Amino acid sequence: MSYPKRIALFAALAFSFSACKKEATSPDLTLSNNATTSFATSATSSSVISNVVVASGLTNQVSVLIKGSAYYIDRNYAITGVPDSLANLDMIKTANADKSNASSSYMSFNLSQASTVYVAFDPRATSLPTWLKAWTKLKATVSLNDSKVTYYALYSKVFDAGTVKLGGANASGAAGILNQYFVFAKAKVKTSAPIATPSDETTGSTNSFMLGVNGHSLGLPAYMTVSQEDQISLLTKMGMSCYRQNININSDGSIPLSNIFLPLYKAASANGVTILPMINTTSLDFSASESSAYATGKSLGVKTATKNAGYFKYYELGNEIDNKVLKGGNGDVSTDYDANKLKIAAAYLKGLDDGIKSIQPTAQTMIDAGWLHYYFLQYMISYGNKFNIVAWHWYSDMEATATRIKIPDISLKLTSLFNKPIWFTEVGQRPDAVANIEQVQSDFLSNFVKKVKKNPKVGAVLCYELFDEPERASAEKSFGLLKWTSMYDKYSMKIVAQTFVANK
């Protein structure tokens, strides 16, 4: 077989392997209602606050204290400023309809561990309720977007683990209170030091390196029985500081299954782990006009950042869209692509990027491609897309083929083409049918990380993925760094996970 024919064969094999993994087009939210409900019970157990009960019988919600979050369940007012030391704490969203409650035992809730409890209270009070007068008033405040009262005063008190009881806003001793208070708590525990992250994504230089992993925590069975805290603990044990998640954004920009996501975010934040959302582009329509595609993408971006800027610094815009617009070939030249689909994808992704940054100007966005599909990202740049980071997907079959065609280090090839930081957001060993597959997986991932880490432009490598997913299609069954020794009950580290632990 001639050399050109060998290249074409290798390219075709690599493309078919890449196309068989349809992660983004199979949404995570595939569980039955019963399965989701049963997981919700264990998910909320990771919060410091639980079992909130109020005298009025209204359902107060445990949320997260971040800029942009609503603090009432029955009003649209939002928090506009939070002291850094208090950001991301468990928060009880209350009902402003309860502002007149005068009970001495209006609210009760449980603390899972000793914590400082904070009450954000109406500063217009001329006299505090008796139950609050012994609390410590802080100099710090929480800013609000209510034109009638632009901030709430903060009061704190330390409680042991167990039940906490609070009185009503207008309980005995109170005067001048016009609004209901809300509550948040900070556990008195030590957290591990954050692992360094890339410091200058905008200039193309990186001063540090992140190792991470992909996960499907928002709904897939392999992640249901492992608490969010335990998932993050597994990452930190392996020296990992980034957790990539598929996220389908609701029509209003919110995240589905927030009762799972919020505990995951809290555990990650507490341990210096960055959540990288892969925003599923379910609204991308290749039959739409160019202007319509841009508008649709921008609408999604605006809604996504409006609801989630407090959670995310980085956004991966879609997943392997390069495969959806590719006609054939290596993907390194324009003729390998459907010209109209490529243009629609570019318009949509530009809109998505512009939309996010119109709300969150400091956001760091990335668009991914894989194999040798360089032209896809080159076209995105020429179209005017201002994404910050080149994200690349790379698997063991691609590595083997690229080596044969004289590309021994894909990171150096990407560096020569793009003046941007490079993140490998999916790197995995194909589940080849060989007896020593765990050792093969360990050798590939360990050697790849060691090689590309030498390139100062490479900011991250995210392995694919944390757990085996035996219920999914054959191509997805065995990518995990951890395997199930008893189906969704007991798991153990594969050789590669042990290697990462030993060398972190």
MOBEL-V494985 format. One record per residue. N is the residue number from 1. RES is the residue in three letters. PHI is phi in radians with two decimals (NA if undefined). D_FIRST is the distance of its C-alpha to the first C-alpha in Angstrom with 2 decimals. Layout:
# MOBEL-V494985
n=N res=RES phi=PHI d_first=D_FIRST
n=N res=RES phi=PHI d_first=D_FIRST
This chain:
# MOBEL-V494985
n=1 res=MET phi=NA d_first=0.00
n=2 res=SER phi=-1.19 d_first=3.81
n=3 res=TYR phi=-1.05 d_first=6.65
n=4 res=PRO phi=-1.02 d_first=8.46
n=5 res=LYS phi=-1.16 d_first=6.40
n=6 res=ARG phi=-1.09 d_first=6.59
n=7 res=ILE phi=-1.07 d_first=10.15
n=8 res=ALA phi=-1.10 d_first=10.92
n=9 res=LEU phi=-1.12 d_first=10.16
n=10 res=PHE phi=-1.04 d_first=12.27
n=11 res=ALA phi=-1.10 d_first=14.84
n=12 res=ALA phi=-1.12 d_first=15.23
n=13 res=LEU phi=-1.08 d_first=15.79
n=14 res=ALA phi=-1.10 d_first=18.25
n=15 res=PHE phi=-1.13 d_first=20.03
n=16 res=SER phi=-1.16 d_first=20.54
n=17 res=PHE phi=-1.10 d_first=21.94
n=18 res=SER phi=-1.09 d_first=24.19
n=19 res=ALA phi=-1.22 d_first=25.42
n=20 res=CYS phi=-1.26 d_first=26.45
n=21 res=LYS phi=-1.69 d_first=29.12
n=22 res=LYS phi=-1.82 d_first=31.89
n=23 res=GLU phi=-1.09 d_first=34.56
n=24 res=ALA phi=-1.28 d_first=36.46
n=25 res=THR phi=-1.46 d_first=36.51
n=26 res=SER phi=-2.02 d_first=38.16
n=27 res=PRO phi=-0.97 d_first=41.51
n=28 res=ASP phi=-1.15 d_first=43.04
n=29 res=LEU phi=-1.48 d_first=46.29
n=30 res=THR phi=-1.96 d_first=45.48
n=31 res=LEU phi=-1.39 d_first=48.30
n=32 res=SER phi=-1.25 d_first=51.28
n=33 res=ASN phi=-1.06 d_first=54.60
n=34 res=ASN phi=-1.12 d_first=55.91
n=35 res=ALA phi=-1.12 d_first=53.08
n=36 res=THR phi=-1.11 d_first=53.50
n=37 res=THR phi=-1.12 d_first=57.25
n=38 res=SER phi=-1.14 d_first=57.09
n=39 res=PHE phi=-1.26 d_first=54.80
n=40 res=ALA phi=-1.02 d_first=57.13
n=41 res=THR phi=-1.10 d_first=59.87
n=42 res=SER phi=-1.28 d_first=57.93
n=43 res=ALA phi=-1.13 d_first=56.54
n=44 res=THR phi=-1.23 d_first=59.99
n=45 res=SER phi=-1.19 d_first=61.09
n=46 res=SER phi=-1.41 d_first=59.23
n=47 res=SER phi=-1.35 d_first=61.72
n=48 res=VAL phi=-1.21 d_first=64.81
n=49 res=ILE phi=-1.74 d_first=66.91
n=50 res=SER phi=-2.66 d_first=67.18
n=51 res=ASN phi=0.93 d_first=69.70
n=52 res=VAL phi=-1.36 d_first=71.31
n=53 res=VAL phi=-2.31 d_first=74.49
n=54 res=VAL phi=-2.17 d_first=76.93
n=55 res=ALA phi=-1.08 d_first=80.43
n=56 res=SER phi=-1.29 d_first=79.71
n=57 res=GLY phi=1.48 d_first=77.01
n=58 res=LEU phi=-1.22 d_first=74.38
n=59 res=THR phi=-1.58 d_first=70.82
n=60 res=ASN phi=-1.26 d_first=70.12
n=61 res=GLN phi=-2.00 d_first=66.46
n=62 res=VAL phi=-1.53 d_first=64.83
n=63 res=SER phi=-2.25 d_first=62.50
n=64 res=VAL phi=-2.21 d_first=61.36
n=65 res=LEU phi=-1.38 d_first=63.44
n=66 res=ILE phi=-2.48 d_first=61.29
n=67 res=LYS phi=-1.04 d_first=61.86
n=68 res=GLY phi=1.68 d_first=61.58
n=69 res=SER phi=-1.40 d_first=62.48
n=70 res=ALA phi=-1.24 d_first=65.32
n=71 res=TYR phi=-2.00 d_first=68.19
n=72 res=TYR phi=-2.07 d_first=70.04
n=73 res=ILE phi=-1.53 d_first=68.96
n=74 res=ASP phi=-2.17 d_first=71.23
n=75 res=ARG phi=-2.44 d_first=70.90
n=76 res=ASN phi=-1.72 d_first=68.10
n=77 res=TYR phi=-1.09 d_first=69.20
n=78 res=ALA phi=-2.26 d_first=66.54
n=79 res=ILE phi=-1.35 d_first=66.53
n=80 res=THR phi=-1.94 d_first=65.86
n=81 res=GLY phi=-2.79 d_first=66.24
n=82 res=VAL phi=-2.33 d_first=66.00
n=83 res=PRO phi=-0.97 d_first=66.85
n=84 res=ASP phi=-0.94 d_first=63.69
n=85 res=SER phi=-1.23 d_first=65.20
n=86 res=LEU phi=-1.97 d_first=65.63
n=87 res=ALA phi=-1.11 d_first=62.41
n=88 res=ASN phi=1.30 d_first=60.31
n=89 res=LEU phi=-1.41 d_first=63.18
n=90 res=ASP phi=-1.05 d_first=63.99
n=91 res=MET phi=-2.27 d_first=66.25
n=92 res=ILE phi=-1.72 d_first=68.54
n=93 res=LYS phi=-1.39 d_first=68.62
n=94 res=THR phi=-1.79 d_first=72.15
n=95 res=ALA phi=-1.86 d_first=74.00
n=96 res=ASN phi=-1.13 d_first=76.22
n=97 res=ALA phi=-1.10 d_first=78.32
n=98 res=ASP phi=-1.60 d_first=79.56
n=99 res=LYS phi=-1.08 d_first=81.01
n=100 res=SER phi=-1.61 d_first=84.60
n=101 res=ASN phi=-1.06 d_first=84.24
n=102 res=ALA phi=-2.00 d_first=87.13
n=103 res=SER phi=-1.25 d_first=86.31
n=104 res=SER phi=-1.39 d_first=86.47
n=105 res=SER phi=-2.37 d_first=83.49
n=106 res=TYR phi=-1.20 d_first=81.33
n=107 res=MET phi=-2.26 d_first=77.89
n=108 res=SER phi=-2.39 d_first=76.45
n=109 res=PHE phi=-2.74 d_first=72.98
n=110 res=ASN phi=-1.83 d_first=71.44
n=111 res=LEU phi=-1.87 d_first=69.91
n=112 res=SER phi=-1.33 d_first=67.37
n=113 res=GLN phi=-2.74 d_first=68.39
n=114 res=ALA phi=-0.95 d_first=71.00
n=115 res=SER phi=-2.61 d_first=70.48
n=116 res=THR phi=-1.58 d_first=72.12
n=117 res=VAL phi=-1.74 d_first=72.92
n=118 res=TYR phi=-2.06 d_first=73.32
n=119 res=VAL phi=-2.02 d_first=75.28
n=120 res=ALA phi=-1.61 d_first=74.65
n=121 res=PHE phi=-2.17 d_first=78.09
n=122 res=ASP phi=-0.99 d_first=79.84
n=123 res=PRO phi=-1.29 d_first=81.33
n=124 res=ARG phi=-1.42 d_first=84.17
n=125 res=ALA phi=-1.07 d_first=85.86
n=126 res=THR phi=-1.58 d_first=89.41
n=127 res=SER phi=-2.68 d_first=89.64
n=128 res=LEU phi=-1.38 d_first=86.93
n=129 res=PRO phi=-1.08 d_first=87.20
n=130 res=THR phi=-0.97 d_first=88.83
n=131 res=TRP phi=-1.12 d_first=85.74
n=132 res=LEU phi=-1.69 d_first=83.76
n=133 res=LYS phi=-1.16 d_first=86.48
n=134 res=ALA phi=-1.49 d_first=85.67
n=135 res=TRP phi=-1.38 d_first=82.03
n=136 res=THR phi=-1.54 d_first=80.89
n=137 res=LYS phi=-1.49 d_first=80.36
n=138 res=LEU phi=-1.67 d_first=77.41
n=139 res=LYS phi=-1.28 d_first=77.24
n=140 res=ALA phi=-1.22 d_first=73.77
n=141 res=THR phi=-2.37 d_first=73.44
n=142 res=VAL phi=-1.95 d_first=70.84
n=143 res=SER phi=-1.47 d_first=70.49
n=144 res=LEU phi=-2.31 d_first=70.51
n=145 res=ASN phi=-1.77 d_first=70.07
n=146 res=ASP phi=-1.47 d_first=73.41
n=147 res=SER phi=-1.13 d_first=75.67
n=148 res=LYS phi=-1.48 d_first=78.76
n=149 res=VAL phi=-2.65 d_first=77.68
n=150 res=THR phi=-1.54 d_first=74.80
n=151 res=TYR phi=-2.72 d_first=74.57
n=152 res=TYR phi=-2.05 d_first=75.65
n=153 res=ALA phi=-1.28 d_first=77.41
n=154 res=LEU phi=-2.01 d_first=75.93
n=155 res=TYR phi=-2.24 d_first=77.83
n=156 res=SER phi=-2.30 d_first=76.47
n=157 res=LYS phi=-2.77 d_first=77.53
n=158 res=VAL phi=-1.57 d_first=75.95
n=159 res=PHE phi=-2.23 d_first=75.79
n=160 res=ASP phi=-1.32 d_first=74.83
n=161 res=ALA phi=-1.03 d_first=72.31
n=162 res=GLY phi=2.31 d_first=73.88
n=163 res=THR phi=-1.56 d_first=75.62
n=164 res=VAL phi=-2.00 d_first=76.66
n=165 res=LYS phi=-2.11 d_first=79.30
n=166 res=LEU phi=-2.21 d_first=80.06
n=167 res=GLY phi=-1.46 d_first=82.88
n=168 res=GLY phi=-1.30 d_first=82.80
n=169 res=ALA phi=-1.08 d_first=82.61
n=170 res=ASN phi=-1.97 d_first=86.25
n=171 res=ALA phi=-1.19 d_first=87.56
n=172 res=SER phi=-0.84 d_first=90.94
n=173 res=GLY phi=1.70 d_first=91.53
n=174 res=ALA phi=-1.44 d_first=89.06
n=175 res=ALA phi=-2.72 d_first=90.03
n=176 res=GLY phi=1.39 d_first=88.25
n=177 res=ILE phi=-1.54 d_first=84.89
n=178 res=LEU phi=-1.94 d_first=83.28
n=179 res=ASN phi=-2.29 d_first=79.73
n=180 res=GLN phi=-1.31 d_first=78.12
n=181 res=TYR phi=-1.55 d_first=76.45
n=182 res=PHE phi=-2.33 d_first=72.99
n=183 res=VAL phi=-2.29 d_first=71.87
n=184 res=PHE phi=-2.56 d_first=69.05
n=185 res=ALA phi=-2.49 d_first=68.64
n=186 res=LYS phi=-2.16 d_first=67.05
n=187 res=ALA phi=-1.15 d_first=66.43
n=188 res=LYS phi=-1.59 d_first=67.85
n=189 res=VAL phi=-2.31 d_first=64.74
n=190 res=LYS phi=-1.54 d_first=62.58
n=191 res=THR phi=-2.08 d_first=59.00
n=192 res=SER phi=-1.24 d_first=56.19
n=193 res=ALA phi=-1.18 d_first=55.51
n=194 res=PRO phi=-1.06 d_first=52.87
n=195 res=ILE phi=-1.52 d_first=49.56
n=196 res=ALA phi=-1.03 d_first=48.83
n=197 res=THR phi=-2.14 d_first=46.70
n=198 res=PRO phi=-0.95 d_first=45.06
n=199 res=SER phi=-1.75 d_first=47.94
n=200 res=ASP phi=-2.55 d_first=46.81
n=201 res=GLU phi=-1.23 d_first=44.14
n=202 res=THR phi=-1.37 d_first=45.39
n=203 res=THR phi=-1.66 d_first=44.78
n=204 res=GLY phi=1.66 d_first=41.36
n=205 res=SER phi=-1.82 d_first=42.65
n=206 res=THR phi=-2.28 d_first=43.00
n=207 res=ASN phi=-1.86 d_first=45.34
n=208 res=SER phi=-2.71 d_first=44.39
n=209 res=PHE phi=-2.47 d_first=41.77
n=210 res=MET phi=-1.93 d_first=41.90
n=211 res=LEU phi=-1.81 d_first=40.16
n=212 res=GLY phi=-2.65 d_first=40.38
n=213 res=VAL phi=-2.65 d_first=39.12
n=214 res=ASN phi=-1.51 d_first=38.67
n=215 res=GLY phi=-2.58 d_first=41.17
n=216 res=HIS phi=-2.16 d_first=42.29
n=217 res=SER phi=-1.26 d_first=45.99
n=218 res=LEU phi=-1.54 d_first=47.29
n=219 res=GLY phi=2.26 d_first=47.25
n=220 res=LEU phi=-1.39 d_first=44.43
n=221 res=PRO phi=-0.97 d_first=45.77
n=222 res=ALA phi=-1.10 d_first=44.05
n=223 res=TYR phi=-1.90 d_first=46.22
n=224 res=MET phi=-1.19 d_first=49.42
n=225 res=THR phi=-1.63 d_first=51.07
n=226 res=VAL phi=-1.89 d_first=50.39
n=227 res=SER phi=-1.08 d_first=52.93
n=228 res=GLN phi=-1.05 d_first=51.94
n=229 res=GLU phi=-1.11 d_first=53.65
n=230 res=ASP phi=-1.21 d_first=51.71
n=231 res=GLN phi=-1.06 d_first=48.37
n=232 res=ILE phi=-1.15 d_first=49.34
n=233 res=SER phi=-1.07 d_first=50.61
n=234 res=LEU phi=-1.07 d_first=47.23
n=235 res=LEU phi=-1.07 d_first=45.67
n=236 res=THR phi=-1.15 d_first=48.28
n=237 res=LYS phi=-1.12 d_first=47.96
n=238 res=MET phi=-1.60 d_first=44.28
n=239 res=GLY phi=1.28 d_first=45.21
n=240 res=MET phi=-1.76 d_first=43.86
n=241 res=SER phi=-2.32 d_first=45.66
n=242 res=CYS phi=-2.53 d_first=43.74
n=243 res=TYR phi=-2.23 d_first=43.42
n=244 res=ARG phi=-1.51 d_first=41.27
n=245 res=GLN phi=-2.30 d_first=42.58
n=246 res=ASN phi=-1.24 d_first=41.63
n=247 res=ILE phi=-2.33 d_first=44.74
n=248 res=ASN phi=-1.64 d_first=45.63
n=249 res=ILE phi=-1.45 d_first=48.47
n=250 res=ASN phi=-1.15 d_first=51.46
n=251 res=SER phi=-1.08 d_first=52.79
n=252 res=ASP phi=-1.66 d_first=55.42
n=253 res=GLY phi=1.66 d_first=52.99
n=254 res=SER phi=-1.39 d_first=53.99
n=255 res=ILE phi=-1.72 d_first=51.75
n=256 res=PRO phi=-1.07 d_first=51.80
n=257 res=LEU phi=0.94 d_first=53.05
n=258 res=SER phi=-1.09 d_first=54.96
n=259 res=ASN phi=-1.19 d_first=56.72
n=260 res=ILE phi=-1.69 d_first=53.44
n=261 res=PHE phi=-1.14 d_first=52.23
n=262 res=LEU phi=-1.06 d_first=55.52
n=263 res=PRO phi=-1.10 d_first=55.84
n=264 res=LEU phi=-1.12 d_first=52.20
n=265 res=TYR phi=-1.09 d_first=52.87
n=266 res=LYS phi=-1.08 d_first=56.11
n=267 res=ALA phi=-1.13 d_first=54.56
n=268 res=ALA phi=-1.12 d_first=51.70
n=269 res=SER phi=-1.06 d_first=54.15
n=270 res=ALA phi=-1.19 d_first=56.46
n=271 res=ASN phi=-2.04 d_first=53.73
n=272 res=GLY phi=1.23 d_first=52.02
n=273 res=VAL phi=-1.82 d_first=48.98
n=274 res=THR phi=-1.54 d_first=47.62
n=275 res=ILE phi=-1.53 d_first=46.68
n=276 res=LEU phi=-1.76 d_first=43.72
n=277 res=PRO phi=-1.44 d_first=43.93
n=278 res=MET phi=-1.67 d_first=40.84
n=279 res=ILE phi=-1.39 d_first=42.62
n=280 res=ASN phi=-1.13 d_first=41.17
n=281 res=THR phi=-1.69 d_first=40.91
n=282 res=THR phi=-1.19 d_first=42.13
n=283 res=SER phi=-1.62 d_first=43.96
n=284 res=LEU phi=-1.23 d_first=40.93
n=285 res=ASP phi=-2.14 d_first=40.92
n=286 res=PHE phi=-1.25 d_first=38.19
n=287 res=SER phi=-1.57 d_first=40.52
n=288 res=ALA phi=-1.35 d_first=43.24
n=289 res=SER phi=-1.34 d_first=44.12
n=290 res=GLU phi=-1.06 d_first=43.20
n=291 res=SER phi=-1.18 d_first=46.82
n=292 res=SER phi=-1.17 d_first=47.22
n=293 res=ALA phi=-1.07 d_first=44.10
n=294 res=TYR phi=-1.07 d_first=45.52
n=295 res=ALA phi=-1.10 d_first=48.94
n=296 res=THR phi=-1.13 d_first=47.60
n=297 res=GLY phi=-1.10 d_first=45.61
n=298 res=LYS phi=-1.15 d_first=48.63
n=299 res=SER phi=-1.04 d_first=50.97
n=300 res=LEU phi=-1.09 d_first=48.83
n=301 res=GLY phi=-1.10 d_first=48.71
n=302 res=VAL phi=-1.07 d_first=52.48
n=303 res=LYS phi=-1.15 d_first=53.31
n=304 res=THR phi=-1.09 d_first=50.91
n=305 res=ALA phi=-1.23 d_first=52.34
n=306 res=THR phi=-1.03 d_first=55.89
n=307 res=LYS phi=-1.50 d_first=55.79
n=308 res=ASN phi=-2.22 d_first=53.55
n=309 res=ALA phi=-1.04 d_first=53.94
n=310 res=GLY phi=-1.27 d_first=55.98
n=311 res=TYR phi=-1.72 d_first=53.13
n=312 res=PHE phi=-2.16 d_first=50.05
n=313 res=LYS phi=-1.80 d_first=49.18
n=314 res=TYR phi=-1.94 d_first=45.44
n=315 res=TYR phi=-2.40 d_first=43.78
n=316 res=GLU phi=-1.71 d_first=40.14
n=317 res=LEU phi=-1.59 d_first=39.97
n=318 res=GLY phi=1.46 d_first=37.94
n=319 res=ASN phi=-2.45 d_first=34.85
n=320 res=GLU phi=0.93 d_first=31.23
n=321 res=ILE phi=-1.17 d_first=32.36
n=322 res=ASP phi=-0.97 d_first=29.17
n=323 res=ASN phi=-1.18 d_first=27.36
n=324 res=LYS phi=-1.37 d_first=30.03
n=325 res=VAL phi=-1.94 d_first=29.51
n=326 res=LEU phi=-1.44 d_first=25.71
n=327 res=LYS phi=-1.61 d_first=24.01
n=328 res=GLY phi=2.91 d_first=20.36
n=329 res=GLY phi=1.42 d_first=17.97
n=330 res=ASN phi=-1.37 d_first=18.62
n=331 res=GLY phi=1.49 d_first=22.32
n=332 res=ASP phi=-1.77 d_first=22.82
n=333 res=VAL phi=-2.35 d_first=23.87
n=334 res=SER phi=-1.08 d_first=26.62
n=335 res=THR phi=-1.21 d_first=24.64
n=336 res=ASP phi=-1.38 d_first=23.04
n=337 res=TYR phi=-2.08 d_first=26.58
n=338 res=ASP phi=-1.30 d_first=29.26
n=339 res=ALA phi=-1.06 d_first=31.76
n=340 res=ASN phi=-1.23 d_first=34.88
n=341 res=LYS phi=-1.09 d_first=34.00
n=342 res=LEU phi=-1.08 d_first=33.10
n=343 res=LYS phi=-1.15 d_first=36.51
n=344 res=ILE phi=-1.14 d_first=38.39
n=345 res=ALA phi=-1.07 d_first=36.82
n=346 res=ALA phi=-1.11 d_first=37.79
n=347 res=ALA phi=-1.11 d_first=41.32
n=348 res=TYR phi=-1.09 d_first=41.80
n=349 res=LEU phi=-1.19 d_first=40.61
n=350 res=LYS phi=-1.12 d_first=42.72
n=351 res=GLY phi=-1.07 d_first=45.67
n=352 res=LEU phi=-1.08 d_first=45.10
n=353 res=ASP phi=-1.12 d_first=44.97
n=354 res=ASP phi=-1.07 d_first=48.00
n=355 res=GLY phi=-1.12 d_first=49.91
n=356 res=ILE phi=-1.05 d_first=49.53
n=357 res=LYS phi=-1.34 d_first=50.52
n=358 res=SER phi=-1.21 d_first=53.48
n=359 res=ILE phi=-1.75 d_first=54.99
n=360 res=GLN phi=-2.24 d_first=53.46
n=361 res=PRO phi=-1.04 d_first=52.81
n=362 res=THR phi=-1.53 d_first=51.77
n=363 res=ALA phi=-1.06 d_first=48.99
n=364 res=GLN phi=-1.89 d_first=45.55
n=365 res=THR phi=-1.86 d_first=42.86
n=366 res=MET phi=-2.51 d_first=39.10
n=367 res=ILE phi=-2.10 d_first=36.28
n=368 res=ASP phi=-1.86 d_first=33.05
n=369 res=ALA phi=-2.66 d_first=29.39
n=370 res=GLY phi=-2.57 d_first=26.30
n=371 res=TRP phi=0.83 d_first=22.63
n=372 res=LEU phi=-1.95 d_first=22.05
n=373 res=HIS phi=-1.44 d_first=24.61
n=374 res=TYR phi=-1.09 d_first=26.55
n=375 res=TYR phi=-1.09 d_first=27.57
n=376 res=PHE phi=-0.98 d_first=29.53
n=377 res=LEU phi=-1.31 d_first=31.95
n=378 res=GLN phi=-1.08 d_first=32.00
n=379 res=TYR phi=-1.20 d_first=33.21
n=380 res=MET phi=-0.98 d_first=35.76
n=381 res=ILE phi=-1.19 d_first=37.17
n=382 res=SER phi=-1.15 d_first=37.30
n=383 res=TYR phi=-1.30 d_first=39.11
n=384 res=GLY phi=1.89 d_first=41.81
n=385 res=ASN phi=-1.29 d_first=41.15
n=386 res=LYS phi=-1.73 d_first=42.93
n=387 res=PHE phi=-1.06 d_first=41.22
n=388 res=ASN phi=-1.66 d_first=41.68
n=389 res=ILE phi=-2.28 d_first=38.77
n=390 res=VAL phi=-1.44 d_first=34.98
n=391 res=ALA phi=-1.77 d_first=34.12
n=392 res=TRP phi=-2.30 d_first=30.57
n=393 res=HIS phi=-1.92 d_first=29.03
n=394 res=TRP phi=-2.55 d_first=26.52
n=395 res=TYR phi=-2.20 d_first=25.26
n=396 res=SER phi=-1.03 d_first=23.61
n=397 res=ASP phi=-1.17 d_first=20.19
n=398 res=MET phi=-1.16 d_first=20.31
n=399 res=GLU phi=-1.04 d_first=21.37
n=400 res=ALA phi=-1.13 d_first=18.53
n=401 res=THR phi=-1.19 d_first=15.85
n=402 res=ALA phi=-1.08 d_first=17.90
n=403 res=THR phi=-1.10 d_first=18.18
n=404 res=ARG phi=-1.16 d_first=14.45
n=405 res=ILE phi=-1.78 d_first=14.49
n=406 res=LYS phi=1.21 d_first=17.64
n=407 res=ILE phi=-2.16 d_first=20.36
n=408 res=PRO phi=-1.26 d_first=22.27
n=409 res=ASP phi=-2.46 d_first=25.43
n=410 res=ILE phi=-1.10 d_first=25.43
n=411 res=SER phi=-1.13 d_first=29.20
n=412 res=LEU phi=-1.24 d_first=28.96
n=413 res=LYS phi=-1.11 d_first=26.56
n=414 res=LEU phi=-1.14 d_first=29.09
n=415 res=THR phi=-1.07 d_first=31.94
n=416 res=SER phi=-1.25 d_first=30.54
n=417 res=LEU phi=-1.77 d_first=30.45
n=418 res=PHE phi=-2.25 d_first=33.62
n=419 res=ASN phi=-1.62 d_first=37.12
n=420 res=LYS phi=-2.47 d_first=38.01
n=421 res=PRO phi=-1.07 d_first=38.20
n=422 res=ILE phi=-2.12 d_first=35.22
n=423 res=TRP phi=-2.08 d_first=35.71
n=424 res=PHE phi=-1.59 d_first=33.05
n=425 res=THR phi=-1.55 d_first=34.84
n=426 res=GLU phi=-2.49 d_first=32.38
n=427 res=VAL phi=-2.40 d_first=30.44
n=428 res=GLY phi=-2.65 d_first=29.58
n=429 res=GLN phi=-1.63 d_first=27.75
n=430 res=ARG phi=-1.06 d_first=26.01
n=431 res=PRO phi=-1.33 d_first=27.90
n=432 res=ASP phi=-1.13 d_first=25.22
n=433 res=ALA phi=-1.47 d_first=26.48
n=434 res=VAL phi=-2.20 d_first=26.96
n=435 res=ALA phi=-1.11 d_first=30.30
n=436 res=ASN phi=-1.82 d_first=30.81
n=437 res=ILE phi=-1.03 d_first=29.86
n=438 res=GLU phi=-1.13 d_first=33.01
n=439 res=GLN phi=-1.23 d_first=32.19
n=440 res=VAL phi=-1.09 d_first=28.59
n=441 res=GLN phi=-1.06 d_first=30.20
n=442 res=SER phi=-1.08 d_first=32.76
n=443 res=ASP phi=-1.12 d_first=30.36
n=444 res=PHE phi=-1.11 d_first=28.18
n=445 res=LEU phi=-1.16 d_first=31.21
n=446 res=SER phi=-1.12 d_first=33.31
n=447 res=ASN phi=-1.19 d_first=30.70
n=448 res=PHE phi=-1.14 d_first=29.81
n=449 res=VAL phi=-1.07 d_first=33.51
n=450 res=LYS phi=-1.05 d_first=34.21
n=451 res=LYS phi=-1.21 d_first=31.48
n=452 res=VAL phi=-1.31 d_first=32.26
n=453 res=LYS phi=-1.10 d_first=35.98
n=454 res=LYS phi=-1.28 d_first=35.92
n=455 res=ASN phi=-1.49 d_first=35.14
n=456 res=PRO phi=-1.13 d_first=38.59
n=457 res=LYS phi=-1.40 d_first=37.28
n=458 res=VAL phi=-1.47 d_first=36.22
n=459 res=GLY phi=-1.67 d_first=39.27
n=460 res=ALA phi=-2.84 d_first=38.18
n=461 res=VAL phi=-2.25 d_first=35.67
n=462 res=LEU phi=-1.98 d_first=36.44
n=463 res=CYS phi=-1.22 d_first=34.87
n=464 res=TYR phi=-1.99 d_first=34.05
n=465 res=GLU phi=-2.48 d_first=36.52
n=466 res=LEU phi=-1.23 d_first=39.91
n=467 res=PHE phi=-1.99 d_first=40.23
n=468 res=ASP phi=-1.01 d_first=38.03
n=469 res=GLU phi=-2.17 d_first=38.67
n=470 res=PRO phi=-1.11 d_first=38.47
n=471 res=GLU phi=-1.42 d_first=40.01
n=472 res=ARG phi=-1.58 d_first=37.17
n=473 res=ALA phi=-1.02 d_first=33.82
n=474 res=SER phi=-0.96 d_first=31.46
n=475 res=ALA phi=-1.20 d_first=29.47
n=476 res=GLU phi=-1.81 d_first=32.80
n=477 res=LYS phi=-1.19 d_first=34.37
n=478 res=SER phi=-2.25 d_first=33.46
n=479 res=PHE phi=-1.35 d_first=32.84
n=480 res=GLY phi=-1.09 d_first=36.37
n=481 res=LEU phi=-1.44 d_first=37.68
n=482 res=LEU phi=-2.17 d_first=40.46
n=483 res=LYS phi=-2.09 d_first=40.40
n=484 res=TRP phi=-1.61 d_first=43.13
n=485 res=THR phi=-1.49 d_first=44.84
n=486 res=SER phi=-2.48 d_first=47.18
n=487 res=MET phi=-0.82 d_first=46.03
n=488 res=TYR phi=1.00 d_first=47.34
n=489 res=ASP phi=-2.13 d_first=50.10
n=490 res=LYS phi=-2.24 d_first=48.87
n=491 res=TYR phi=-2.34 d_first=45.83
n=492 res=SER phi=-2.51 d_first=44.55
n=493 res=MET phi=-1.33 d_first=42.32
n=494 res=LYS phi=-1.32 d_first=38.82
n=495 res=ILE phi=-1.00 d_first=37.84
n=496 res=VAL phi=-1.12 d_first=36.56
n=497 res=ALA phi=-1.13 d_first=39.88
n=498 res=GLN phi=-1.14 d_first=41.77
n=499 res=THR phi=-1.15 d_first=39.76
n=500 res=PHE phi=-1.07 d_first=40.65
n=501 res=VAL phi=-1.08 d_first=44.27
n=502 res=ALA phi=-1.20 d_first=44.36
n=503 res=ASN phi=-2.05 d_first=43.06
n=504 res=LYS phi=-1.24 d_first=44.63
